[in-house]
Amino acid sequence: MVRARTKLLGGILLVIFGLICPHTQAAMPKVPAYLLATGISLTAPGNPDIDDDGFVGPIDLSILGDNWLLNVPSIDIAGTDGFLNLPDLAILSSRWLKSDIWGDDCADAIPINLYETDPNVYTYSGSTVGTTGTVAYSCSSGGENDVYFKFVPRETRTFDISLCGSSFDTVLSVYDSCGGAQIACNDDDKGNLCPLFQSFWSLDVTAGTTYLIRIAGYAGATGNYIIDIY
């Protein structure tokens, strides 16, 4: 009886210690063996569709549970601290059983968590294939397929927004609100910082102001994008 109570107390203390002091060393995500056998491809940080199957559901929740309180930056849904914890569960819950593409609607824009990364560079990759929308920019033609990001800077300065490395002819535009005024627009980078037909813009921002960043394609082009903000 004493030994059983000692084991129980030890288990409780381990749980409490894990809540207060989670593992700090970055680790590879834990994935069930049956998922590895299917050739699962884990998504990039910031996406609640962890298993990258186009649907937020039980498998994503299972992976979140297996990695709970662990430092696994590669599947950090919230993209804030590298750990799988309550902010990640909140985002996964908000997208539960949804098969639409995150950020397809401006009201559902992907939050940019620039300040919790080291160094202070935000990087995200995704695809505009299968997205919907309307033409909303002035510097190019076509481009109904789009993805939105929401950026609220903490400082007043210039940020560079790059779509270099994307697989298609991109168009980058920035707005002050959903359906609001266009602040910036770039089709092809003219400063030769991006190869081929990708977009780049240096945006002057004001601390605490919301900016909606839209990624689309020239003449309806779609594909895989990479966005960097620094």
N, C-alpha and C positions, 0 to 999 in steps of 0.2 A: 504493500500500500504506500509506504513511504517513497519507494523507488518510483512508483507510478506518478505520485504527486510531484516528485522532483522533475521527472521528464515533462510533465504538463507545464509546470512553472517555467522550465527551460524553454519550452516551445513558445509560450506566451511572451517571454522576454525577447526571444529571437524575432518574433513578429513586430513587437514594439520597436526594437532596435532597427529593424528594416524600414519601418515607417519614418522614424526620426532620422536615421542615417543610412539612406539607400546606397547601393554600390556606386562608387564614383568612377571606377575604371570603365572606359568605353568597351563594349563587348559586341560580338556578332549576335544578331537576333536568334532567339530560340524558335525553331519551327518544328512542329510534329513530323515524325518520320513519314507518315502517310502522305503528307503534303510535299515533302521533298521528293518522294517517288513520282509525283505528278509533274515535276519540273517547274515548280512554282517560281514566279519571278516577282520579287518584292518591289513595291513601288518606291518612288523617291520620298524623302522627308516632306511632311506637310500635307499628305494625302491620307484620308481615313480609309481608303480602299487599299489596305496594306498588301493584300495578295494580288493586286493589280488585275482583277478579273472583271472590272467594270461594274461591280456591285458591292455595296457596303452591307455586310451581313455576318452570320455566325462565325465564319472562318476568320474574319478580321477581328472579331471580338475574342476568339480563342487565342489568336496570336498576341493580342494585347494582354490578355490574362497571363499567358506564359512568360511574358517579358515585363510584367508589372513591377514598377519601382527599379527596374534595371536601366543602366545608362547605355541606351542603344540608339545613337543619333541617326542611324540609317533608316529607322522607321518611326522617328519621333513625329507623331501626327501634328501636334501643335507647333512643332519647329521652334520651341522656346528654350529648352534647357537640355535636350538630349535624352531625358528620362521619359519613361512611359508611366504617366500618373493621371491625376484627375482632369487636367486640361485636355489631355488626349481622349479620355473617355467621354468628355462633354462634346467634343467635336464629332467623334464616332457616333454618339447617340443622336446628334442633330442630323446626321446623314443616314441614319438607320433605314435599311431596306430601300434606299434610293439608288436607281441605276443611271440617273442622269449625270452628266459630267460636271464636276465641281468647278464653279466659276463661269459656267455657261451663261448664267443670268447675272446682270450687274448687281442685283440685290443679294446675290449669293457669292459675291466676289471673294477670292482667296486672300486671306489676311497675310500681309508681309511682316514677318517678325525679324526685322533686320538687326535689332540691337541685342538679341540673345545669341548671336553667332560670333565666332572668333576665328578669323578676324571679322570685322563688321562688313561682311559681304553677304548679300542674300542671293541664293541660287536656287532655282526651281526649274524642273523640266516636266513637260506634259505634251499633250496633243490637242489640236483643234479639229481633228477628224471626228465627224459626228456631231459637232456643236451646231447651234442655231444662232440667230440674231438678225440684226438689220444693219445696213450700211450707216456708219456713224462718224465718219471722218472726212476731212476735206483735202487731204494730200494725196489721195489715190482713188482708184475706181474699184467697184465691186467689194467683196469682203464681208459677206454676211456671217460666216463662221467665225466665232470669236470666243475669247476667254478673258475674264476680268480679274484684276487684282486690286486690293485695297491697301493703300499706303498712308500711314499717319506718322510723319517724321517727328522726332523729338527735338530737332534743332533746325535752325534757319541756315541753310547753305545750299550748295549745288550738289545734286546726286546724278551720277551717270546711270542710265538705264540702257542695257545692251541686250539685243536678241542675236548676237553673234553666235554662230554654231547651229542655228536652227536649220531644219532640212528643207525649208520652202521660202518663197518670196514673201517676207513678212511686212506688215504695216503696224507701226506702234503709235498709239494715240493716248492722250491723258485728258481727263475731265474733272470738273470740280464737284460733280455729283452724278448720280444715275440720271441720264437724260438731260444733263446740264450742259454748261458751256465747255467747249473744247479749249484746252490750255496749250496743248502741244500736239504735233503730228509729224511723223517721219516715215517715209516709204523706204527708200534706199539711203543708207548712210553715205553722205557726201564727203566725210572726212577720212575715208579709206580705213576706218578702224574695223569695219566688218567686211568680210569677203562676200563676193557675189551680190545677193540682193537682200541682205538682212538689215535690220533697223537699229539705230543708235540715237540717243538724245540725252543732252545734259540739261537737267530740269532744275530750275531755281525754286526751292520750296520754302514754306513758312512753317515753323514749328507748331504742332497741334492742328494743322489743316489736313483735311481728308482729300486724297487724290485717288481717282479711279483710273487704273492703267489697263488699256485694252490691247490685246494681241489679236490680230487678224491677218489675212493674206491678200495680196494683190490679185484682183480679178477672180476672187473666189478660191484662191490657192489655200490648201490645208496641209498639215503635216506636223512633225514633232518640233517643239520649240524649246529653247533654253533662254531663261531670263536671268540676268545678273543685275543687281542694283548695288552700287557702292559709292 
